[in-house]
Amino acid sequence: MKKIYGLVILVILTLIIGLTVYSFTNRDKLNDNSNDNLEKRSEKDMDLKINIIVNGKSFTASLVDSETTKKFVTMLPLELNMSELNGNEKYYYLDDNLPTSSYSPKRIEVGDIMLFGNNCLVLFYKSFDTSYDYTRIGQIDDVSGFSEALGNGNVTVEITH
């Protein structure tokens, strides 16, 4: 009986040591794959950035990964004379229609970049609640000075990739 008990303990210890070695070996492989994925994600994120220049001030925006933004980016660079609306947004009707996946965001935040309908590009410079449907394009990364740069009335905006 003692021999069987000792044999069971030996088998259990062997399994524990084997599993420990296996997990350390695979952990290194998983970490290598994670780093590769991070690099790929970073490269992808870099492709999803645009610059918006208003009155000489540049703002970087992050775009969502969607069919809408893919088509939008192919249209860049753009120089748009954007119109004022409601004291909270600037809009411009694009020449081409974009694919849409509209939804009601319930709330608009400063720096939101949206598509109204299938061809109306909207830059929001004030936050407010809304019941309208939009397709999200992206968001200004740092909205400091964004509202002031857009100012009152119509404004010329340059958008580059």
Order of alpha helices (4+ residues) and beta strands (2+ residues): alpha-beta-beta-alpha-beta-beta-beta-beta-beta-beta-beta-alpha-beta
